[in-house]
């Protein structure tokens, strides 16, 4: 199964008071919903998104995630942003990529 794992810095969001935390998650969910990516589960502030529908799962997951590369609020408040390809039967991780490390260019303010 393919996953994108996202965690916003909720503490910083609440402290700064510049954006609404619930609104940020609604924006993320709505962006993913454009290509039928759904919230699979949450673990604290960590959110697991997946698409397990057809042969376009991989490309659509990457497509919707790439939209966040230019969002200043997202770049400023993202804490964890990772891609995982996990075997459905063994839970073995086939591939893992840290998008935070490769894609995030932290602006001074959102």
C-alpha positions in Angstrom: 0.0 0.0 0.0 1.2 3.5 -0.8 1.1 6.2 1.9 2.0 9.8 2.3 2.5 10.7 6.0 1.9 14.3 7.0 2.3 16.0 10.3 1.8 19.7 10.8 3.6 21.6 13.6 0.3 22.1 15.5 2.0 23.8 18.4 3.6 26.4 16.2 0.3 26.9 14.3 -1.6 27.5 17.6 1.2 29.8 18.9 1.5 31.9 15.8 -2.3 32.2 15.3 -1.8 33.0 11.6 -3.8 30.1 10.2 -6.6 28.0 11.5 -5.5 24.4 12.3 -8.8 22.8 11.3 -8.8 24.9 8.2 -5.3 23.7 7.3 -6.4 20.0 7.6 -9.5 20.7 5.6 -7.4 22.3 2.9 -5.1 19.2 2.8 -8.0 16.8 2.8 -9.7 18.8 0.0 -6.5 18.8 -2.1 -6.1 15.1 -1.8 -9.8 14.4 -2.5 -9.3 15.9 -6.0 -7.7 12.6 -7.0 -9.5 10.3 -4.5 -6.8 10.2 -1.9 -8.2 9.5 1.5 -7.2 9.8 5.1 -6.4 6.2 6.0 -5.7 6.8 9.7 -4.4 9.3 12.2 -1.9 8.6 15.0 -1.8 11.7 17.2 -1.0 14.6 14.9 0.4 12.2 12.2 -2.0 11.6 9.3 -1.7 8.7 6.8 -3.1 9.4 3.3 -3.5 6.7 0.7 -5.1 5.9 -2.6 -5.7 2.2 -3.3 -8.1 2.2 -6.3 -6.4 1.5 -9.6 -3.2 1.6 -11.6 -3.0 5.4 -11.1 -2.5 5.3 -7.4 1.2 6.1 -7.5 1.0 8.9 -10.0 -2.1 10.6 -8.4 -0.6 10.4 -4.9 2.5 12.2 -6.1 0.5 14.7 -8.2 -1.5 15.9 -5.3 1.4 16.1 -3.0 3.4 18.2 -5.4 0.8 20.9 -5.1 2.0 21.6 -1.6 5.6 22.4 -2.8 4.6 26.0 -3.5 2.2 26.6 -0.6 4.0 28.9 1.9 1.8 28.1 4.8 2.3 24.4 4.3 6.1 24.7 3.8 6.3 26.8 7.0 4.2 24.5 9.2 5.1 21.1 7.9 6.8 18.9 10.5 6.8 15.4 8.8 6.2 14.7 5.2 7.1 11.2 4.0 6.2 8.7 1.3 6.0 4.9 2.0 5.4 1.9 -0.2 4.5 -0.9 2.2 3.8 -4.5 1.4 0.1 -5.3 2.3 0.9 -8.8 3.6 4.2 -8.4 5.5 4.2 -4.7 6.3 7.7 -4.6 4.9 8.7 -1.1 3.7 9.7 -1.4 0.0 10.4 2.3 -0.5 10.6 5.3 1.8 11.3 8.9 0.9 11.5 12.0 3.1 9.9 14.8 1.2 10.6 17.2 4.1 14.3 16.8 3.3 14.0 17.1 -0.4 11.0 19.4 -1.1 10.6 21.8 1.9 12.0 25.3 1.5 11.1 26.9 4.7 9.8 30.5 4.2 10.4 33.1 7.0 6.6 33.4 7.5 3.6 31.9 5.7 
